[in-house]
Amino acid sequence: MTFKALFSAAAIAVLASQASAQEMRSYTDDTGRSVEVPVAPQRIVTLHDSSLTIPLIELGITPVGAFSRSGDDGAYMRGAATLTGITFDNSGIANVGGSPADIEAIAALEPDLIITATFQATPIDQLQAIAPTVVVEDNMRGELATFEDIAELTGTQDRLEILKTRYDNQVQQIRDVIGDRDISASIILTANGEIQAWHTYGVIGKVLRDAGFTFPDILNGIESSDRELFSGEELQAFDADFMFLTYDAPRGQTPAQAIADIDTVAPNFCEFLTACQGERFVLLPREDAVARSYTAAGMMASAVLAAISGRDLDALAR
């Protein structure tokens, strides 16, 4: 018998043993698959960091294994250190690799539930041979949507309601400052000599829209979760009272470099963007601005509140 056959047989035996020891229920995942999952999973593996691992931790559960990325200082979970304080080094969470994941590392953890994403390259049938596997999709449903699925899978709906209440109050603080004024906002980033934009970019975009900011037509015209690319000549169409730009710190990009990248795409951009001329051009760390995280959403709400506080909003709204 080959190693692969032995491995598969052992994995199936582990799965059968877990199923007999736990109460199970049927769950329909975001691909339409019906999966028998534990009512109260105890050993969860998550196969994406910002979309799955961070939400699970914020709901009060630490996975036994998690997706990782490679950086200069070794393996890390994007956003986990700043948003949760939890890392591979201080938590006991096992690193199960990136995409594709390390199947043997996952099996060694004897999980009772695997939560994966559509962009994870590991075949579902390989994961399902180890433990019940569900797919949670976030790209088409908006920011923070994965929390609904993960809370249902783990029975942490009460915790989710607390996170939602906190978020609603944080956004209300911004609404109280804006009042009934028409204040506009815009979010962009640059890469490979082009402007990249989304209808709602990360939790910073959700905060701004939920708080009542208006957006330029060029952003409102982008469909759902699609990304669109624009030339530097189109940058002025993104102008707004407040503009937000993210920089990719884990990959070594600094705020100054992010600004320099815009200047490369659209030379002397600050001369024709009113947000830049009025010093209402706000730079934010990308891993926090885009994370599927209520903690990140709160951080972005605080950043927005700081950006608008003390400004003459009446003058902007005229």
C-alpha positions as CSV (number, residue, x, y, z in Angstrom):
1,M,0.0,0.0,0.0
2,T,1.4,3.4,-1.0
3,F,2.0,6.2,1.5
4,K,-0.9,8.2,0.0
5,A,-3.2,5.3,0.5
6,L,-2.0,4.7,4.0
7,F,-2.4,8.4,4.8
8,S,-5.9,8.5,3.4
9,A,-7.0,5.4,5.3
10,A,-5.6,6.8,8.5
11,A,-7.3,10.2,7.9
12,I,-10.6,8.5,7.3
13,A,-10.2,6.5,10.5
14,V,-9.6,9.7,12.5
15,L,-12.7,11.3,10.9
16,A,-14.9,8.3,11.7
17,S,-13.6,8.2,15.3
18,Q,-14.4,12.0,15.7
19,A,-17.8,11.7,14.1
20,S,-18.8,8.9,16.5
21,A,-17.7,10.8,19.5
22,Q,-19.4,14.1,18.7
23,E,-22.9,15.3,18.0
24,M,-23.1,16.2,14.3
25,R,-25.5,18.4,12.2
26,S,-25.9,19.2,8.6
27,Y,-24.5,22.5,7.3
28,T,-24.7,24.0,3.8
29,D,-21.6,25.9,2.9
30,D,-21.1,28.8,0.5
31,T,-20.5,26.4,-2.5
32,G,-23.9,24.7,-1.8
33,R,-22.3,21.5,-0.4
34,S,-24.1,19.8,2.5
35,V,-21.6,18.8,5.1
36,E,-22.0,17.0,8.4
37,V,-20.2,19.1,11.0
38,P,-19.7,18.9,14.8
39,V,-22.3,20.8,16.8
40,A,-19.5,22.1,19.0
41,P,-16.2,21.8,17.2
42,Q,-13.1,21.8,19.5
43,R,-10.2,21.5,17.0
44,I,-10.6,23.9,14.1
45,V,-8.1,24.6,11.3
46,T,-8.6,27.8,9.2
47,L,-7.1,28.1,5.8
48,H,-7.0,31.9,5.3
49,D,-5.8,34.4,7.8
50,S,-7.6,37.7,7.5
51,S,-10.8,36.2,6.3
52,L,-11.1,33.2,8.6
53,T,-8.5,33.0,11.4
54,I,-8.9,36.5,12.7
55,P,-12.7,36.4,12.7
56,L,-12.5,33.0,14.6
57,I,-10.2,34.5,17.2
58,E,-12.4,37.6,17.6
59,L,-15.3,35.3,18.3
60,G,-13.3,33.8,21.2
61,I,-11.9,30.6,19.7
62,T,-8.3,29.9,18.9
63,P,-7.7,27.4,16.0
64,V,-5.3,24.5,16.4
65,G,-3.9,25.2,13.0
66,A,-3.9,28.2,10.6
67,F,-2.9,29.4,7.1
68,S,0.4,31.3,7.0
69,R,2.3,33.8,4.9
70,S,6.1,34.1,4.5
71,G,7.8,37.3,5.6
72,D,11.3,38.5,6.4
73,D,10.9,37.3,10.0
74,G,9.3,34.0,9.1
75,A,5.7,32.7,8.9
76,Y,3.0,35.1,10.0
77,M,-0.8,35.5,9.8
78,R,-1.7,38.8,8.1
79,G,-3.1,41.3,10.5
80,A,-3.2,38.9,13.5
81,A,-0.4,40.6,15.5
82,T,-1.9,44.1,15.4
83,L,-5.6,43.0,15.6
84,T,-5.5,40.2,18.0
85,G,-2.1,40.1,19.6
86,I,-1.9,36.4,18.7
87,T,1.0,35.0,16.6
88,F,2.3,31.5,15.8
89,D,5.0,32.1,18.5
90,N,2.8,33.0,21.4
91,S,-0.4,31.0,20.8
92,G,0.4,27.4,20.1
93,I,-1.4,27.7,16.7
94,A,0.3,25.3,14.3
95,N,1.4,26.7,10.9
96,V,-0.2,24.6,8.2
97,G,1.3,26.5,5.3
98,G,-0.2,28.7,2.7
99,S,-1.9,27.8,-0.6
100,P,-1.8,24.9,-1.1
101,A,-1.7,24.0,2.6
102,D,0.4,21.2,4.1
103,I,-2.0,18.3,4.2
104,E,0.2,16.2,6.5
105,A,0.5,19.0,9.0
106,I,-3.3,19.4,9.0
107,A,-3.9,15.7,9.5
108,A,-1.4,15.6,12.4
109,L,-3.5,18.1,14.3
110,E,-6.5,15.8,14.2
111,P,-9.0,18.6,13.6
112,D,-12.7,18.1,13.9
113,L,-13.5,21.0,11.5
114,I,-11.6,22.6,8.6
115,I,-12.8,26.0,7.4
116,T,-11.4,26.9,4.0
117,A,-11.9,29.6,1.3
118,T,-12.5,29.6,-2.4
119,F,-9.1,30.9,-3.2
120,Q,-7.4,28.2,-1.2
121,A,-5.7,25.8,-3.7
122,T,-5.9,22.7,-1.6
123,P,-8.5,20.4,-3.1
124,I,-11.6,20.0,-0.9
125,D,-11.7,16.3,-1.2
126,Q,-8.2,16.0,0.4
127,L,-9.3,18.2,3.3
128,Q,-12.6,16.4,3.6
129,A,-10.7,13.1,4.0
130,I,-9.2,14.5,7.2
131,A,-12.2,16.3,8.8
132,P,-15.5,17.9,7.9
133,T,-14.6,20.8,5.6
134,V,-16.7,23.9,4.8
135,V,-16.0,26.7,2.4
136,V,-16.7,30.2,3.5
137,E,-16.7,32.8,0.8
138,D,-16.3,36.5,1.6
139,N,-15.5,38.3,-1.6
140,M,-19.0,38.4,-3.1
141,R,-20.9,39.2,0.2
142,G,-19.0,42.2,1.6
143,E,-16.8,43.0,4.5
144,L,-17.3,41.1,7.8
145,A,-19.7,38.7,6.2
146,T,-17.6,35.7,7.1
147,F,-18.4,36.3,10.8
148,E,-22.0,35.2,10.2
149,D,-20.9,31.7,9.0
150,I,-18.1,31.3,11.5
151,A,-20.4,32.2,14.4
152,E,-23.0,29.8,13.2
153,L,-20.4,27.0,12.8
154,T,-19.0,27.6,16.3
155,G,-22.1,28.6,18.3
156,T,-20.7,32.1,19.0
157,Q,-23.7,34.2,17.8
158,D,-23.9,36.0,21.2
159,R,-20.3,37.1,20.9
160,L,-21.0,38.3,17.4
161,E,-23.9,40.4,18.5
162,I,-21.6,42.2,21.0
163,L,-19.1,42.9,18.2
164,K,-21.9,44.3,16.1
165,T,-23.2,46.5,18.8
166,R,-19.7,47.9,19.5
167,Y,-19.2,48.6,15.7
168,D,-22.6,50.3,15.4
169,N,-21.7,52.7,18.2
170,Q,-18.3,53.4,16.8
171,V,-19.9,54.3,13.4
172,Q,-22.5,56.4,15.2
173,Q,-19.7,58.6,16.6
174,I,-18.7,59.5,13.1
175,R,-22.3,60.2,12.1
176,D,-22.7,62.5,15.0
177,V,-19.8,64.6,13.8
178,I,-20.9,64.7,10.2
179,G,-24.6,65.4,11.0
180,D,-26.6,66.0,7.8
181,R,-23.7,67.4,5.8
182,D,-22.8,66.0,2.5
183,I,-19.1,65.0,3.0
184,S,-17.4,62.9,0.3
185,A,-14.7,60.2,0.6
186,S,-12.6,58.2,-1.8
187,I,-10.1,55.2,-1.4
188,I,-7.4,54.3,-3.9
189,L,-4.2,52.4,-4.2
190,T,-1.6,52.1,-6.9
191,A,0.3,49.2,-8.3
192,N,2.2,48.5,-11.5
193,G,1.7,52.1,-12.8
194,E,-2.1,52.0,-12.5
195,I,-4.8,53.1,-10.0
196,Q,-6.7,50.2,-8.4
197,A,-10.1,50.7,-6.9
198,W,-13.1,48.8,-5.5
199,H,-16.6,49.9,-4.9
200,T,-16.1,49.2,-1.1
201,Y,-12.5,48.6,-0.2
202,G,-12.0,46.7,3.0
203,V,-13.3,47.6,6.3
204,I,-12.2,51.2,5.8
205,G,-14.7,51.4,2.9
206,K,-17.4,49.8,4.9
207,V,-16.9,52.3,7.8
208,L,-17.0,55.2,5.4
209,R,-20.2,54.0,3.7
210,D,-21.9,53.0,6.9
211,A,-21.1,56.4,8.4
212,G,-22.8,58.2,5.6
213,F,-20.0,59.6,3.4
214,T,-20.8,60.0,-0.3
215,F,-18.4,58.6,-2.9
216,P,-17.4,59.7,-6.4
217,D,-19.3,58.3,-9.3
218,I,-16.2,56.4,-10.5
219,L,-16.3,54.3,-7.4
220,N,-20.0,53.9,-7.1
221,G,-20.0,52.6,-10.7
222,I,-17.8,49.6,-9.9
223,E,-19.8,46.4,-9.7
224,S,-20.0,44.5,-6.3
225,S,-16.6,43.2,-5.2
226,D,-14.8,43.7,-8.6
227,R,-11.5,45.5,-8.8
228,E,-11.0,47.9,-11.6
229,L,-7.9,49.5,-13.0
230,F,-7.6,53.1,-14.1
231,S,-4.9,55.3,-15.7
232,G,-3.2,58.2,-13.9
233,E,-5.1,60.6,-16.2
234,E,-8.3,59.4,-14.4
235,L,-7.1,60.2,-10.9
236,Q,-8.9,63.5,-10.6
237,A,-12.2,61.7,-10.9
238,F,-11.4,60.1,-7.5
239,D,-11.1,63.5,-5.8
240,A,-13.2,63.9,-2.6
241,D,-13.3,65.9,0.6
242,F,-11.2,63.1,2.2
243,M,-9.1,60.6,0.4
244,F,-7.7,57.5,1.9
245,L,-4.6,55.6,0.7
246,T,-3.2,52.3,2.1
247,Y,0.4,51.2,2.3
248,D,1.7,47.6,2.5
249,A,3.9,47.6,5.6
250,P,4.5,43.8,5.8
251,R,6.1,44.0,2.3
252,G,8.3,46.9,3.3
253,Q,6.3,49.8,1.8
254,T,6.3,53.0,3.8
255,P,3.7,55.8,3.7
256,A,6.2,58.0,1.8
257,Q,6.7,55.3,-0.8
258,A,2.9,54.9,-1.3
259,I,2.7,58.7,-1.9
260,A,5.7,58.4,-4.3
261,D,3.9,55.6,-6.2
262,I,0.9,57.9,-6.8
263,D,3.2,60.6,-8.0
264,T,4.7,58.2,-10.5
265,V,1.2,57.3,-11.8
266,A,0.0,60.9,-11.8
267,P,2.9,63.4,-11.6
268,N,2.2,66.4,-9.3
269,F,-1.1,64.9,-8.3
270,C,-1.3,67.1,-5.2
271,E,-1.7,70.1,-7.4
272,F,-5.1,69.0,-8.6
273,L,-6.6,66.9,-5.8
274,T,-8.4,69.1,-3.3
275,A,-8.1,66.5,-0.6
276,C,-4.3,66.7,-0.9
277,Q,-4.2,70.5,-1.0
278,G,-6.4,70.7,2.1
279,E,-4.2,68.1,3.9
280,R,-7.1,65.7,4.0
281,F,-5.2,62.8,2.4
282,V,-5.1,60.0,5.0
283,L,-2.6,57.1,4.9
284,L,-3.5,53.8,6.6
285,P,-1.7,50.4,7.0
286,R,-3.3,48.1,4.4
287,E,-3.4,44.9,6.5
288,D,-5.6,46.7,9.1
289,A,-7.7,48.6,6.5
290,V,-8.7,45.5,4.6
291,A,-8.9,42.8,7.3
292,R,-12.2,41.0,7.9
293,S,-12.2,42.1,11.5
294,Y,-14.4,44.0,13.8
295,T,-11.3,45.2,15.7
296,A,-9.9,46.6,12.4
297,A,-13.3,48.2,11.7
298,G,-13.1,49.9,15.1
299,M,-9.5,51.1,14.3
300,M,-10.7,52.5,11.0
301,A,-13.6,54.2,12.7
302,S,-11.2,55.9,15.1
303,A,-8.9,56.9,12.2
304,V,-11.8,58.4,10.3
305,L,-13.1,60.3,13.4
306,A,-9.6,61.7,13.9
307,A,-9.4,62.8,10.3
308,I,-12.7,64.7,10.4
309,S,-12.5,66.1,13.9
310,G,-11.5,69.7,14.1
311,R,-12.2,70.3,10.4
312,D,-14.6,72.9,9.1
313,L,-17.1,70.4,7.7
314,D,-19.6,73.2,7.0
315,A,-17.1,74.7,4.6
316,L,-16.5,71.4,2.9
317,A,-20.2,70.7,2.6
318,R,-21.0,74.0,0.8
